[in-house]
Amino acid sequence: MVKDTPALSYCGQEVRKYDNDRFLTALFAPAGCREALFALYAFNVEVAKTREVVSEPLLGQIRLQWWRDAVAALYGEGAAPVHGVVQALQQAVAAHGLSRDAFDALIDARESDLDDEPPATLAALERYAAGTAVPLTRLALEALGVRDAAAQEAGRHAATGYALAGLLRAVPFHARQGRTLLPADRMEAHGAKAREVLDFKPTPALRPVVAEVAAAARTHLDQARAARRDVPRDALPALLPAVLASVHLGVLKREGNDVFAARLHMPNPFRHARLAWAAFRGRY
């Protein structure tokens, strides 16, 4: 059975606090890879929170550029800044030969968070989900020593499905920021209003919109699992978020696709057991 580390590193603490799903999945990685995963997931926390820690888009651009420069330093372009996550990433890059372009892609994808406009279509939302999650999963696979095409393809779908499920759970969080990421075309098709989302109103018209996004998430998860026989077992810790995506989507379905349901935002008591059982079986 996987046990928590008595004294977590700085990155481990950050991930446990701000990205608990991925923290739990990282505990199933070999000890020699775990700190690299913590570093990657802590980096993701840093770039993902850009919008919520700045007061205007220009400051967000400056913050993202700081991270671009920090990543460049990891690959020999200048001196790396003194920062707990950067220092941990430096060790991970050196130990595992992580791809720079994946870091850059992840930062670039977060620029769209500085824009208040919702995705125009469901396809656009899927592209956003992929852009903000797939590079991270690719880096996690590399940290685990897995670079084959089957794992990368499974990772692409697992990451997109997990991100879509997460975006549904984050609807109230985004509403507090004064925005919605639900696709505009599906909102219009079902007569749902963005203003009602921002006012935290779970109207009947909103539920079919949520159902369509959830269906897209399940399709990606199904596609990830369809390749399971070709994916090496070493890739499992990077793909385990798919298990938690299914848990979250199951709760959402039981709540009638109400993204404001309290149960959807509570820590699921079965997460640990579901992950342990999946890891034991080599499934995601």
N, C-alpha and C positions, 0 to 999 in steps of 0.2 A: 504494500500500500504506500502511496506517495505521501510524504509528510512535509509540512512547512519547515522552512529553514529557521532555526532559533534566532539568528541575527541577520536580518535582511539587509542587503546593500541599499544605497540611496535609491537606485532605479527600481529595485524590488519593492521598496516602500511606496514609491510614487505610483507604480502600476497597481499594487494592491489597493491603494486608496482611490485611484481615478479610473482604472480600467480593470475591475475585478474579474470580469469574464476571462480576459486574456491572461491575467495573473494566474488564475486556476489552471488554465491549459498549459502554461509554461512549467508548472510543477511536474508535469508528466514527461518533460524533456530530460535527457541525460544530464547529469550534474555538470559536465564539461561544456554544455551548450546553454544552460539555463540563464547565466548572467548575460550572455549575448542577446537572448530573447528579452530579458528585462530591459536591457539598454534600448533595443529597437522599439519596444512598446512604450517606454518612457519618452523616447523621441517623438513617437506618434502622439502621445498626450500633449507634448509641448506645442507641436505645430497645429494640432486639432483645436486647441483652446485659444488660438490667436484672436478670433473674433471677440470672444468674451472678455479678454484682458486688455483690449484697446478701446479707445473712445471714438475713433474715426478710421475710415479705410486706409488713409495714408500711413497712419501709425501701424496698421496691420501689415501693409506692404513692407515697411521698414523692418518689422519684426521677422517676417518671413525671409527677407534678404539677409538678416543676421544669421538665420539658420542655414541659408544657402552658403554663406561665407564660411560658417563653421564646418559644414560638410566638405567644402572645397579644401579646408585645412586638413581634414582627415586624409586627403589624398595628395598631400604635399604642397598645396597652394597656400602658403602663409602659415602663421603660427595658430595653433588651436586655442580658442579662448578657454579660460578657466571656468568650467561649468561641469557639474556632476554628471549630467547626461552625455556631454561631449566627450569627457574623459573615458566614460564607459564605452561609448561608441568607438573611440579610438582603439581600444583593446579588442573590440568585437571585429572591426574591420581588419585589423592586423592578423587576428587569429583565424578568421573564416573567409577572408577575401571577398567581402560583400561588395555588391555592384553599386557604383556611385549613381548610375542613372536612375535606379529605383528610389534612392533618397530624393533626388531632384524632382522626380515625377510626383512623389508624395507631397512635397512642398508646393509644387506648381498647382496641384489639385486643390489645395486649401485656399488658393486665391479666390475661388468662387464663393467661399464663405463670407467674403467681404461685400458681396452683392446681395441686395434684398429681394431680387426677383426670384420667384419660384421656378423650378424646372418647367419648361413649356410642355413637355410630354413625359409619358412613363419611360420611354426609351432614354430621354435626357436624364431622368432620375437614375436609371440604371447605370448610365455612363458616369454620373457623379459618384455613385456608390462604388463602382469599380475603381475609379481614379483615386478615391480616398482610402481604399482598402487593399486592392490587389498588389500594389508595390510593397506594402508592408508584409503581406503573406509571402511574396517572392523572397524578400530578405530573410524572413523567418525560416523558410525552407533552406536557403543558402547557409544560414547559421547551423542548421541541422545536418549539413553536408549533402543535401538533396537538390539536384539541379536538372533532373531528367524531365523530358517534355510532358509525360503523363502526370507527374506531380504538379508541374506548373499549371497545366490545364485544370486539374482538379482544384488547385489552389485558387485559380481565377474565379471559378464558379462558387467555391465555398466562401471566399472573401466577399464576393458581390452579394450572395444570399444573406450572409451575416450582416453586412452593412445595411441592406434594405430592411431587415428585421430591426436593426438598431435605429434606423431613421424613423420607423413607425413608433417605436417606444419613445423616441425623442421629440415627438410632436409637441407635447406640453412644454418641454424645455425650449424649443425653438419659438413657440408662441410667446413665451415670456420675453424673448429677444425681439418680438415684433415681426416675426417672419414665419413662413411655412414653406416646407420643402415638398409638399404634396404636389403631384403634377397638375399643372393648370388645365390641360385638356381633359383629364379625367374628372377634375372638379367641375368643370363646365358641363361635361356630359351628364353628370348625375345631379346637377343643380346645387352643388355644395358651394358655400361662400367662404372665402378666405377670412372675412371679418368674423365669422362665427367660430372659426378655428382659433383666431387670436383672442376671442372672448371665452375660450374654453367651453364651447357649447357642443356636446356630442349629438349633433342633429342626425336624423335618419339618413339624409342625403350623403353624409360623410362616410357612412359605413361601407357602401359599395366601392368607394374610392380606396379606402383602406384595404378592402378585400382584394382588389386588383393588384395593389402593391405587394400584399402578402403572397398572392399567387405567383407573382414574378419571383419573389424571394424563394419560394418552394421549388420553382422550376430550376433555379440556379443550384439549389442544394441537391436536387435530384440528379442534375447533370454532373455535379461533383462526385456523387456516390456511384454513378454509372461507371466511372473510371477506376473504382476502388481496387479491382483486382490487379491493375497495372501500376498502382502506386506503392512504392516501397514503404515498409512499416516505419522506417526512420522518419518519414514525413508526418506521421500522425500528430505530434504536438502542435504543428502549425495549422492543421486542418480541424482540430477539435472544436474551434469556435462554431463549426457547422452544427455540432450537437446542441450547443446552447442556443443557436438560432432557432432550431426546431422546438426547443423548450419554450422559448419566448413566443414563437408563432402559435404554438399550441394553446398557451394561455390567452393570447389575443383572440383566437377563434372561439374559445370557450366563453369569452366575454363579449361575444357578438360583434367583434371587430370595432370595439369601442376603445380608441387609443387613450381616452381619459380615465379608463377604469383603474381604480387604485391597485388592484391585484397585479396589473401589468408592470407596475413600477416598484413592486416589492421584491426583495431578494428571493429567488425561487428556492425553496428548501430542498428540492431534489437535484439541484445543479451538480453538487459534488458526487452524488451517487450515479447520476447519468454519465458524467465524465469518467468516473472510475470504471463503470461497466463497459463503456465504449472503448476505453484504453485497453482494458483486459481482453476484449474481443478483437482489438485491432481495427475498430470501425470508427467512422466519423459521420 
